[in-house]
């Protein structure tokens, strides 16, 4: 299983995987989703339920078999 990371900003949530390449790592963007205005403000999640739905959508887009 590949390591997974989720990057969350005020405007975008991105899911990436890391793959070992020789002595280094390579990052692959698996999916990203735009965060609507007001959901996350200055790093604070203002609408947790809506952000949770975005995260679930992101995971499903990256791996449709994920539950």
Secondary structure, DSSP 8 states (H G I E B T S, - for coil): --EEEEEE-SSEEEEEEEEEETTEEEEEEEEEEE--TTSEETTEES-HHHHHHHHHHHHHHH-TT--
